[in-house]
Amino acid sequence: MAQVMVKPGEGIDAALRRFKKQTLESGILKEARAHEHYEKPSDKRRREAAARLRKILKAKRQAESREGRF
């Protein structure tokens, strides 16, 4: 769990900003959204496979653009 101790003289806005940054870095919100609804194992595999494919295609596009520069 993310905790932020408010320093003396620190505004609530600054403390809230630090808290949001901590939760983002720790992945708490991402995990909570993933558990918001049940996802069938087959749907999870399909989603992860699509993400892998997107990553591969992105790497290919970047490699092709680097080759064209010379």
N, C-alpha and C positions, 0 to 999 in steps of 0.2 A: 504494500500500500504506500502511496506517495504521501509524504508529509512535508510541510513547509512551516518552519518556525518564523514568525513575524519578528523582525528585528526592531529594536527601539527606534522610533522616529521614521520607520518605513511605512509608506502608504499601502493601503489595501490593494490598490491597483498593481503595484510592483510585486506584492506577495502573490496575488492571483496569477500574474504573468509567469512567475517562477513555478507555481503549481502546475499550470497548464503545460509548461515546457517539460517538467518532470513526468507528467502523465503521458505526454506524447513520446518521450524517449523510452519510457518503460514498456510501452505497448499495451497499457491497460485498456484504453478505449478500443483499440483494434481487436483485442481479445473479447471484450464485452460485446462488440458488434457481431463477432463471429458466433457467439453463443446466444444471440438474440432469438434466432429461429433455428429449429432443427434442420440439419442438412443431411440428406441421405448419403451414405458412403459412395454410391455410384455418382451422385452429383458432385461430391467433393473431388473424386478422381477426375471427372470431366473438367471441372473448373481448374484444377491444378495442371492438367495436361494442356489446356488452352493457354494458361499462363506460361508454361514452358515453351510452347510453340511461339508465343509472342516474343519471348526473350530471345529465342534463336533467330527469328526473322529480323528483329531489331539489330542483332549483332551482325547479321549478313548485310543488312542495308548500310550499316556504318562501315563495314569492311569494303563494300563496293564504292562508297563515297570516298574513302581514303585512297583507293586505287586510282580513281578518276582524277585526283588532284595533281598527279605527277605528269 
